[in-house]
Amino acid sequence: MKNIIFISPNFPSNYWHFCHELKANGMNVLGIGDQPYEELSDGLKDSLNEYYKVTDLENYEEKYRAVAFLAFKHGRIDWLE
């Protein structure tokens, strides 16, 4: 199974459709964003296998740690969007 990370999958608001289609085609869809999980749309929540919240998407170190955590947990990351 391929691992795909979407950064800020909730923006723009229609972006979650890409996550949905990837998951429907057997991909492991992971998200990194600054919005609390509870505030994500139901469609997006259902489309993600895991979501990692950061406090600031402009903080390189925080995003780097998020990607490292997801790679450690899920294995090699095949695509970063």
N, C-alpha and C positions, 0 to 999 in steps of 0.2 A: 504494500500500500504506500502510495506517495504522500509525503507530508508537505502541505502548502500552508504558509503563514500569510495572513492578510493583516496589514497594519491599518488600523482604524477602519475595520470592516463596516462600521455604521455610517461612514461618510464617503460619498454622498448617500442619501437615504435609499437609493435603489441598488447600491453596491452589494447588498446581501444576496441578491439574485445570483450573482456569480458564485458565491459560497454555496448556495443551495444546489446549483447544477454540478459543481465539483463534487460535493458530498454524494449526490445522486449517482455519480459516475465512479464511486468507490474511492475517492480521495479522502485523506485524513485532513480536515480543514481546521486550522488553528488560527486564533485571532489575538492581536495585541492592540489595546486601545486605552484611551484615558477616560472613557465613560464607564460608570459602574455597570456591572453585569445586569443588575436588576432593571436598568433603564434601557437595555437593548430591546429591539422589537422581538416579538415572539418568533417571527420568521427567521431572524438572524440567530437567535438562541438555538433554534432547531437545526440550523445549518452548520453550526460550529461544534467540533468535537471537544474543544477546550478554548477558554478565553483567559488571557493574562492581562490584568489591569495595571497600567503604569500611571503615575501622577502627571507626567509631562512628556508628550510625544516628541518634543524638541530636545529632550535630554538623551544624548547618545548612549551614555553609560546605562541608563535604565532600559532602553530598548535592547542594547547588547545583552544585558543580563536576562531579559525576557526571552530572547531568541536562544540563548545558551540553555536556559531552563527547559524550554520546549524541546530542544534538540536532545538534551540529556534524557528527558522523559519519553520522547516519541521516536528518537533515532534521527538519522540524517534528514536534513531539511532539503527538499527537492526544488522548492520555488518560494520566493519571497516577493510578495506583491504590495 
